[in-house]
């Protein structure tokens, strides 16, 4: 995903769903017109935000045609293409559409519907009339002639992610989770996440086995995007069995979500290792171990150690849970770097150490220094058992 501006990220652009008639398949026929088409500069907004497609929309005969290839990059719908029958099956929770190239007949949730015209084929790219999008998906589409602006508004907003053959969706307002597990299959509800989305929602699914997945919804909001919330749900056999959420301020990073083959979950204060049945196998009180009264990022997990970073203080900390011993890793840097880590606040407070892995009994970290050129490296020897 996506060539939208960051403000559009994850806002559920199902408004464009009908524009997904499998772009750019070589040798497609039907619905074609002469290559020379009247084109004009057309602006598009989706839910009030501007969208800038790589390929110019077409304005012809009072109709606006949207480029399918570009729209497909930001769709919150899944497409299955049947090259034999030249059919595209478009799936979204609560709606499934089957379009046939060169035909005005579509299947909408299994019932036949007649479109006013077929899609436009031009230069091996397929375009779909905007008004057909409105009719088939029951969304609001307005055209402003003076500014040549298409305004698309949709009440239902989804974020989508694909993992293998499985497709997952989450509904922005309700938090309902859906999955479609086979080509052309319908989306089935599998649970509800407790969400409070403020602005920019996105969905990521981590797969541990055929029966075990972790879904993470992120939401960046505030001006200028200073807040980041994570909502996490554990799926066992397509059932939502455990949830957690955490909020961070003025720092953007991903949490480690896997230790060996086990999912990792956190609410910022506690860390949980979860087994294949969805039960907590191990838990750690991060505030008690690290000593700071704030939410923590999870930077790394080993057999006998944790790497955590307090969101506000920002100093990466090595923890041995068994003994309770901790080391703030910035103290291993030279004096100049230590001073910078303690007083720096650009772009975030704290050090800039990045965990790069465990090798030969050592933890390796990299960082960018304002005092030295090139990427720097720090090694931390693990205790010998």
C-alpha positions as CSV (number, residue, x, y, z in Angstrom):
1,X,0.0,0.0,0.0
2,X,0.1,3.1,-1.0
3,X,0.8,6.2,-2.8
4,X,-1.6,8.2,-0.7
5,X,-0.3,11.0,1.5
6,X,0.4,9.9,5.0
7,X,-2.9,11.5,6.1
8,X,-4.7,8.9,4.0
9,X,-3.0,5.9,5.5
10,X,-5.5,3.3,6.6
11,X,-8.6,5.4,6.3
12,X,-10.4,2.5,4.5
13,X,-10.6,3.5,0.9
14,X,-13.3,1.0,0.1
15,X,-14.7,3.9,-1.8
16,X,-12.5,2.8,-4.7
17,X,-13.4,-0.8,-4.5
18,X,-15.2,-1.2,-7.8
19,X,-12.1,0.2,-9.5
20,X,-10.2,-3.0,-9.1
21,X,-11.0,-4.9,-12.3
22,X,-7.5,-6.4,-12.4
23,X,-5.3,-3.8,-13.9
24,X,-2.8,-4.3,-16.5
25,X,-3.3,-7.9,-17.6
26,X,-1.7,-8.3,-21.0
27,X,-4.1,-9.3,-23.8
28,X,-7.3,-8.2,-22.1
29,X,-10.1,-7.3,-24.5
30,X,-13.6,-5.8,-24.4
31,X,-14.8,-2.4,-23.5
32,X,-11.9,-0.9,-25.5
33,X,-12.1,2.5,-27.2
34,X,-9.7,4.5,-29.4
35,X,-6.4,5.2,-27.8
36,X,-6.9,9.0,-28.1
37,X,-9.1,10.1,-25.2
38,X,-9.9,13.5,-24.0
39,X,-8.0,13.8,-20.7
40,X,-8.1,16.6,-18.2
41,X,-6.6,17.3,-14.9
42,X,-8.9,15.7,-12.4
43,X,-8.5,16.0,-8.6
44,X,-9.7,13.3,-6.3
45,X,-10.5,13.5,-2.6
46,X,-11.4,10.6,-0.4
47,X,-13.1,11.5,2.9
48,X,-11.8,15.0,2.6
49,X,-8.1,14.0,1.8
50,X,-6.5,14.5,-1.5
51,X,-5.4,11.4,-3.5
52,X,-2.8,11.7,-6.2
53,X,-2.9,8.6,-8.6
54,X,0.2,7.9,-10.7
55,X,-1.9,7.6,-13.9
56,X,-4.2,10.4,-14.9
57,X,-7.9,9.8,-14.6
58,X,-9.9,10.3,-17.8
59,X,-12.7,12.8,-18.3
60,X,-14.8,11.8,-21.3
61,X,-18.3,12.6,-22.3
62,X,-19.1,14.0,-18.9
63,X,-17.9,10.8,-17.1
64,X,-14.8,10.4,-14.9
65,X,-12.9,7.1,-15.3
66,X,-10.5,6.1,-12.6
67,X,-7.2,4.2,-13.3
68,X,-7.7,0.7,-11.8
69,X,-4.0,0.0,-11.4
70,X,-3.4,3.0,-9.1
71,X,-6.6,2.5,-7.2
72,X,-5.8,-1.1,-6.5
73,X,-2.7,0.0,-4.6
74,X,-4.9,1.6,-1.9
75,X,-8.0,-0.6,-2.0
76,X,-9.2,-2.1,1.2
77,X,-10.7,-5.0,-0.8
78,X,-9.3,-8.3,-2.1
79,X,-9.3,-9.2,-5.8
80,X,-9.3,-12.6,-7.4
81,X,-8.8,-12.7,-11.2
82,X,-10.0,-15.5,-13.4
83,X,-8.1,-15.1,-16.6
84,X,-10.1,-17.8,-18.4
85,X,-13.5,-16.1,-17.9
86,X,-12.0,-12.6,-17.6
87,X,-13.7,-12.1,-14.3
88,X,-12.7,-10.2,-11.2
89,X,-14.1,-11.1,-7.8
90,X,-13.9,-8.2,-5.4
91,X,-14.4,-9.1,-1.7
92,X,-15.1,-6.7,1.2
93,X,-16.9,-7.5,4.5
94,X,-20.6,-7.4,3.7
95,X,-20.1,-7.0,0.0
96,X,-18.9,-9.2,-2.9
97,X,-18.8,-8.1,-6.5
98,X,-18.1,-10.1,-9.7
99,X,-17.3,-8.2,-12.8
100,X,-16.7,-9.6,-16.3
101,X,-14.6,-7.7,-18.8
102,X,-16.7,-6.5,-21.8
103,X,-20.0,-7.2,-20.0
104,X,-22.5,-4.8,-18.4
105,X,-23.8,-7.6,-16.1
106,X,-22.3,-7.8,-12.6
107,X,-23.0,-10.0,-9.6
108,X,-23.5,-8.1,-6.4
109,X,-23.7,-10.4,-3.4
110,X,-24.9,-13.2,-5.7
111,X,-27.6,-11.2,-7.5
112,X,-27.4,-9.9,-11.0
113,X,-27.1,-6.2,-11.6
114,X,-26.9,-4.2,-14.8
115,X,-24.3,-1.5,-15.2
116,X,-24.8,1.4,-17.5
117,X,-21.6,0.7,-19.4
118,X,-18.5,-1.5,-19.4
119,X,-15.1,-0.5,-18.1
120,X,-12.8,1.5,-20.4
121,X,-9.7,-0.3,-21.7
122,X,-6.9,2.0,-22.7
123,X,-3.2,1.3,-23.2
124,X,-3.4,-2.0,-21.3
125,X,-4.9,-0.2,-18.4
126,X,-8.5,-0.6,-17.3
127,X,-10.6,2.3,-16.1
128,X,-13.9,2.2,-14.4
129,X,-16.6,4.9,-14.5
130,X,-16.8,6.6,-11.1
131,X,-20.6,6.6,-11.1
132,X,-20.6,2.8,-11.4
133,X,-18.5,2.7,-8.3
134,X,-21.2,4.7,-6.5
135,X,-24.0,2.5,-7.7
136,X,-22.4,-0.8,-6.9
137,X,-21.0,0.1,-3.5
138,X,-23.6,2.6,-2.2
139,X,-21.2,5.4,-1.5
140,X,-21.4,9.1,-2.1
141,X,-19.6,10.5,-5.1
142,X,-19.8,14.2,-6.1
143,X,-18.4,15.9,-9.1
144,X,-17.4,19.6,-9.1
145,X,-17.2,20.8,-12.7
146,X,-15.5,24.1,-11.9
147,X,-12.5,22.6,-10.2
148,X,-12.7,19.2,-11.9
149,X,-12.8,17.5,-8.5
150,X,-14.2,14.1,-7.6
151,X,-15.2,13.9,-3.9
152,X,-15.7,10.4,-2.5
153,X,-17.2,9.7,0.9
154,X,-17.9,6.4,2.5
155,X,-19.4,5.6,5.9
156,X,-17.7,2.2,6.4
157,X,-14.0,2.3,6.7
158,X,-11.8,-0.8,6.7
159,X,-8.1,-1.6,6.8
160,X,-6.9,-4.8,5.1
161,X,-3.9,-7.0,5.2
162,X,-3.1,-10.2,3.3
163,X,-1.0,-13.2,4.6
164,X,-0.7,-16.0,2.1
165,X,-4.1,-17.0,0.9
166,X,-5.8,-15.4,3.9
167,X,-7.2,-11.8,3.8
168,X,-8.0,-9.9,7.0
169,X,-10.0,-6.7,7.5
170,X,-10.8,-4.6,10.5
171,X,-13.7,-2.0,10.6
172,X,-12.6,1.4,11.8
173,X,-15.6,2.2,13.9
174,X,-16.8,-1.1,15.3
175,X,-13.5,-2.9,15.5
176,X,-15.0,-6.0,13.9
177,X,-12.4,-8.4,12.5
178,X,-13.1,-10.4,9.3
179,X,-11.2,-13.1,7.4
180,X,-11.6,-14.7,3.9
181,X,-9.5,-17.8,3.6
182,X,-10.0,-19.0,0.0
183,X,-10.1,-17.4,-3.4
184,X,-13.5,-15.9,-4.1
185,X,-14.6,-16.7,-0.5
186,X,-16.7,-14.3,1.5
187,X,-15.4,-12.4,4.5
188,X,-16.4,-14.0,7.8
189,X,-16.5,-12.1,11.1
190,X,-14.1,-13.7,13.7
191,X,-14.2,-11.2,16.6
192,X,-14.2,-7.6,17.7
193,X,-11.2,-5.5,18.7
194,X,-11.7,-2.7,21.3
195,X,-10.6,0.3,19.2
196,X,-10.6,4.0,19.6
197,X,-9.2,5.2,16.3
198,X,-8.4,8.9,16.2
199,X,-7.0,9.3,12.6
200,X,-4.7,7.0,10.6
201,X,-5.5,3.3,10.9
202,X,-3.5,0.5,9.4
203,X,-3.6,-3.3,9.9
204,X,-0.7,-5.8,10.1
205,X,-1.1,-9.5,10.6
206,X,1.8,-11.8,11.8
207,X,1.4,-15.5,11.2
208,X,3.0,-18.1,13.5
209,X,1.2,-21.2,12.2
210,X,-2.0,-22.0,10.2
211,X,-4.0,-21.7,13.4
212,X,-2.2,-18.9,15.2
213,X,-2.0,-15.2,14.2
214,X,-1.4,-11.8,15.8
215,X,-3.3,-8.8,14.4
216,X,-2.1,-5.3,15.1
217,X,-4.0,-2.1,14.4
218,X,-1.9,1.1,14.6
219,X,-3.3,4.6,14.8
220,X,-1.1,7.7,14.4
221,X,-2.8,11.0,15.4
222,X,-2.3,14.5,16.8
223,X,-0.3,17.3,15.2
224,X,2.2,16.7,14.0
225,X,1.4,13.0,14.5
226,X,2.9,12.8,18.0
227,X,0.7,10.0,19.3
228,X,0.9,6.3,18.3
229,X,-1.5,3.6,19.6
230,X,-1.3,-0.1,19.0
231,X,-4.3,-2.5,19.4
232,X,-3.3,-6.1,19.3
233,X,-5.4,-9.2,19.1
234,X,-4.4,-12.9,19.2
235,X,-6.3,-15.3,16.9
236,X,-6.4,-19.0,17.6
237,X,-8.3,-21.1,15.0
238,X,-9.9,-17.8,13.7
239,X,-11.2,-16.9,17.2
240,X,-10.1,-13.7,19.0
241,X,-8.9,-15.0,22.4
242,X,-6.7,-12.2,23.8
243,X,-6.3,-8.4,23.4
244,X,-4.0,-5.7,24.5
245,X,-3.4,-2.1,23.6
246,X,-0.7,0.5,24.3
247,X,-0.2,4.2,23.7
248,X,3.0,6.0,23.0
249,X,3.9,9.7,22.8
250,X,6.5,11.4,20.6
251,X,8.2,8.2,19.5
252,X,7.5,5.9,16.6
253,X,8.9,2.4,16.6
254,X,7.6,-1.2,16.2
255,X,7.4,-3.7,19.1
256,X,9.0,-7.1,18.8
257,X,6.0,-9.4,18.3
258,X,7.7,-12.8,18.2
259,X,10.0,-14.8,20.4
260,X,11.0,-18.0,18.6
261,X,7.6,-19.3,17.5
262,X,5.6,-17.6,20.3
263,X,3.6,-14.4,19.9
264,X,4.6,-11.4,22.1
265,X,2.0,-9.0,23.4
266,X,2.3,-5.9,25.6
267,X,0.2,-3.1,27.1
268,X,3.3,-1.0,27.7
269,X,3.7,-2.0,31.3
270,X,3.5,-5.8,31.0
271,X,5.1,-8.2,28.5
272,X,3.4,-11.5,27.7
273,X,4.7,-14.5,25.8
274,X,1.7,-16.5,24.6
275,X,1.6,-20.2,23.7
276,X,-0.1,-21.8,20.7
277,X,-3.4,-22.3,22.7
278,X,-3.5,-18.6,23.5
279,X,-2.5,-18.9,27.1
280,X,0.2,-16.7,28.7
281,X,3.3,-18.8,29.0
282,X,5.5,-16.1,30.6
283,X,4.9,-12.5,31.8
284,X,7.2,-9.7,32.8
285,X,6.4,-6.5,34.8
286,X,8.4,-4.0,32.8
287,X,7.9,-1.1,35.2
288,X,9.1,-3.2,38.1
289,X,12.1,-4.5,36.2
290,X,13.2,-1.3,34.5
291,X,12.2,1.2,37.2
292,X,10.6,3.9,35.1
293,X,6.9,4.8,35.5
294,X,6.0,4.9,31.8
295,X,5.1,2.8,28.8
296,X,7.8,0.6,27.2
297,X,8.7,-0.4,23.7
298,X,9.9,-4.0,23.3
299,X,13.2,-3.9,21.3
300,X,14.4,-7.5,21.8
301,X,13.9,-10.8,23.6
302,X,16.4,-13.5,24.3
303,X,16.6,-16.7,26.4
304,X,17.7,-14.8,29.5
305,X,17.2,-11.1,28.7
306,X,14.9,-8.4,27.6
307,X,15.7,-5.2,25.7
308,X,13.2,-2.4,26.4
309,X,13.0,1.3,25.8
310,X,10.9,3.6,28.0
311,X,8.9,5.8,25.6
312,X,9.6,9.1,27.3
313,X,13.1,8.7,28.8
314,X,14.2,6.9,25.6
315,X,17.2,5.0,27.0
316,X,17.5,1.5,25.7
317,X,17.8,-0.9,28.7
318,X,19.1,-4.5,29.0
319,X,17.3,-6.5,31.6
320,X,18.0,-10.0,33.1
321,X,14.6,-10.9,34.5
322,X,15.9,-13.7,36.6
323,X,18.4,-11.6,38.6
324,X,16.7,-8.3,38.1
325,X,20.0,-6.7,36.9
326,X,19.7,-3.9,34.4
327,X,22.1,-1.9,32.2
328,X,21.3,1.3,30.4
329,X,23.2,0.7,27.2
330,X,24.0,4.3,26.5
331,X,26.5,4.1,29.4
332,X,28.7,1.9,27.2
333,X,29.2,4.8,24.7
334,X,32.0,7.4,25.0
335,X,31.4,10.4,27.2
336,X,30.4,12.7,24.3
337,X,27.8,10.2,23.1
338,X,26.5,9.7,26.6
339,X,26.0,13.4,27.1
340,X,24.1,13.6,23.8
341,X,21.9,10.6,24.7
342,X,20.9,12.2,28.1
343,X,20.1,15.6,26.7
344,X,19.1,15.0,23.1
345,X,15.4,15.3,22.1
346,X,15.6,15.3,18.3
347,X,13.7,13.5,16.9
348,X,13.1,11.7,20.2
349,X,14.6,11.8,23.7
350,X,17.3,9.2,24.5
351,X,19.9,7.3,22.6
352,X,19.7,6.1,19.0
353,X,20.8,2.5,19.5
354,X,19.2,-0.1,17.3
355,X,19.3,-3.8,18.2
356,X,20.9,-5.7,15.3
357,X,20.9,-9.2,16.8
358,X,22.7,-11.7,18.9
359,X,26.0,-13.3,17.7
360,X,28.6,-15.4,19.4
361,X,27.5,-14.6,23.0
362,X,27.2,-10.8,22.2
363,X,24.4,-8.4,21.5
364,X,25.1,-6.1,18.6
365,X,23.8,-2.6,18.2
366,X,24.1,0.0,15.5
367,X,23.6,3.8,15.8
368,X,24.1,7.0,13.9
369,X,26.3,9.5,15.5
370,X,26.4,13.3,15.0
371,X,30.1,13.2,16.0
372,X,31.3,10.5,13.6
373,X,30.6,9.6,10.0
374,X,28.9,6.4,8.9
375,X,27.0,3.8,10.9
376,X,28.5,3.0,14.3
377,X,28.5,-0.3,16.1
378,X,28.3,-1.3,19.8
379,X,28.7,-4.8,21.2
380,X,27.5,-5.9,24.6
381,X,28.8,-9.3,25.9
382,X,26.2,-11.6,27.5
383,X,26.9,-13.0,30.9
384,X,28.5,-16.5,30.9
385,X,26.3,-19.0,32.6
